[in-house]
Amino acid sequence: MRSMLVAVVSSLLLLSGAHAAEPGAKTEALQELGDWKVCGPASGLALYGEGGPSGGLWDLEESLGQEVGGAPSRGVIVSFAATWCPNCVKGLQALERLAPEAKKAHVEIVVVMIPQFTTSIAAFMKGIGVTLPALKDKFGTFYKRWTGGSLNPARLPYTFVINSAQQLVGIYGSEGADFEAVMRQALEDGEQRCRRK
């Protein structure tokens, strides 16, 4: 019953069009966000929240040292989303579709969810058909730290792509119709895009 309610609420949010991307709009590629810059270091980033892998703690350095799809991790995609953000649902579903390819490319996908009041993250994710590992950022603390700003529903979601050298190879804001293709390209060439000469 609860998952059905989450699905209905998600559908209503999508139909309302609040903060929805224009049809055919392109994904916003940012060069910097807060303290982070494309091709800059992403070392020292850690997250802690309910429901994540390893008891809720996720650490970038540790993650890049783990195996993904039977080989050492080549990178990480970190997506910040919220239960009250209609655009986030489409983005999360796109990442879910890409999960098998990410595993083959040895890239981990981590979702950081900001819930609305007492919304269950697990029920919400199940309601939209997403099984990716998700951390609960109850007060938006990590969102604010990573984005360098206040919690702004119009700006969600944000997605960071980090390579095995702990460089940010991509920062993406508003997700457009091409988001899945952009993430697929990031999986294919993430290792090469930010090598220093």
Secondary structure, DSSP 4 states (H G I P E B T S, - for coil): -HHHHHHHHHHHHHHHTTTPPPTTPPP-EESEETTEETTSB-TT-EEE-BT-GGGGEEEHHHHHTSEETTEE--EEEEEEEETT-HHHHHHHHHHHHHHHHHHHTTEEEEEEEE--TT--HHHHHHHTT--S-EEE-TTSHHHHHHHTS---GGG--EEEEEETTSBEEEEE-S--TTHHHHHHHHHHHHHHHT---
